[in-house]
Amino acid sequence: VEQHGVVDGIYRLSGVSSNIQRLRQEFDGERCPELQKEVYLQDIHCVSSLCKAYFRELPNPLLTYQLYDKFADAVAIQMEEARLVKIKEVLKELPVPHYR
């Protein structure tokens, strides 16, 4: 995504709905989508939109409900080095599939 798009705001902007649906169907069909297709390169936002939708639709968020407060506290730390240390500590508490 970052190689083919303007990185600033690329994850905030939405892709074209029909392109997102086409890409979702390719993934759902157990095929490995060809992300180098012109349609996806011209609308790189459809790739990031589908990625965001995937994470939104997970039954339990990647950063679990149980660790939400710890993550929120960690990212609120002002000093960058201390913030990164705390985030890494909390990441180690994730269930194995989420950590992976």
C-alpha positions in Angstrom: 0.0 0.0 0.0 2.7 2.4 1.0 4.8 1.7 -2.1 1.9 2.6 -4.4 0.1 5.4 -2.6 0.6 8.7 -1.0 1.3 7.6 2.5 -0.1 10.7 4.2 -3.7 9.8 5.0 -3.8 6.7 2.9 -5.4 4.7 5.7 -8.0 7.4 6.4 -9.3 7.7 2.9 -11.8 5.1 1.5 -11.5 3.2 -1.7 -14.2 2.8 -4.3 -16.9 0.5 -3.0 -17.0 -1.7 -6.1 -13.2 -2.2 -6.0 -13.4 -3.1 -2.3 -16.1 -5.7 -2.9 -14.2 -7.1 -5.9 -11.1 -7.5 -3.7 -13.1 -9.0 -0.8 -14.6 -11.6 -3.2 -11.1 -12.5 -4.4 -10.0 -13.1 -0.8 -13.2 -14.9 0.1 -12.8 -17.2 -2.9 -9.6 -18.6 -1.3 -7.6 -17.1 -4.1 -4.5 -15.0 -3.6 -5.5 -11.7 -5.1 -3.2 -10.1 -7.6 -2.7 -6.7 -5.9 -0.6 -5.5 -8.8 -3.7 -5.3 -11.0 -4.1 -1.9 -12.5 -7.6 -1.5 -10.9 -6.0 -1.9 -7.4 -3.0 0.2 -8.1 -5.2 3.0 -9.4 -7.4 2.8 -6.3 -4.8 1.8 -3.6 -7.3 3.0 -1.0 -9.5 0.0 -1.7 -6.7 -2.3 -0.3 -6.3 -0.2 2.9 -10.1 0.0 3.2 -10.5 -3.8 3.0 -7.7 -4.2 5.5 -9.4 -1.9 8.0 -12.7 -3.7 7.4 -11.1 -7.0 8.2 -9.8 -5.8 11.5 -13.1 -4.1 12.3 -15.1 -7.3 11.7 -12.9 -9.6 13.8 -15.0 -11.1 16.7 -12.4 -10.1 19.2 -10.2 -7.1 18.2 -6.6 -7.7 17.4 -5.7 -5.7 20.5 -8.1 -7.5 22.8 -10.9 -5.9 24.9 -9.1 -7.3 28.0 -5.9 -5.3 27.2 -7.6 -2.1 25.9 -7.0 -0.1 29.1 -3.4 -1.1 29.2 -2.8 -0.2 25.6 -4.6 3.2 26.2 -2.3 3.9 29.1 0.8 2.9 27.2 0.1 5.1 24.2 -0.6 8.0 26.6 2.9 8.0 27.9 4.6 11.3 26.8 8.2 10.1 26.6 8.7 8.1 23.3 11.2 5.6 24.6 9.1 4.8 27.7 5.9 4.6 25.6 7.5 2.0 23.3 8.8 -0.1 26.2 5.3 -0.1 27.7 3.6 -0.9 24.4 6.0 -3.9 23.9 5.2 -5.1 27.5 1.5 -5.0 26.7 2.0 -6.7 23.3 3.6 -9.7 25.1 0.4 -10.2 27.1 -1.6 -10.8 23.9 -2.9 -14.3 23.2 -0.5 -16.1 20.9 -2.7 -15.9 17.8 -3.1 -12.2 18.2 0.6 -11.6 19.0 1.5 -13.6 15.9 
